[in-house]
């Protein structure tokens, strides 16, 4: 299995400007949103479906922050980090025979980790303190998504990833 950080570093090594990095970040958010919407359309469990739709909406917000940043060449005032709804109750009784859904959650966990690491790398790339904080804020929100999914996996399986 390829290390997530290796994948990100390889991508970032080929970037020549912060604008290219923003384009890559926008693409990452769009792909994440498509992933979550696709999974939401395939799931019958309302709690699982709600969680995927929530995460898709979050990816859309991140894309909008980045589009605004690209358009205005300045940092948006706030990257909102709101508390996620508690989806754990919906998952706890539904996972007994649903290992396929756990597999999807593991994929989502990887996506959120890759996104977090990507934004941390962008924060390190820029010398502008406002941009640095902007990327750190987005990384923090991605970390919150990671922890949400990790908590659901812990609740459903009794197994917690070491993070």
Secondary structure by P-SEA (a helix, b strand, c coil): cccaaaaaaaaaaacccaaaaaaaaaaaaaaaaaaaaaaaaacccaaaaaaaaaaaaaaaaaaaaaaaaaaaccccccccccccccccccccccccccaaaaaaaaaaaaaaaaaaaaaaaaaaacccaaaaaaaaaaaaaaaaaaaaaaaaaaaaccccccc
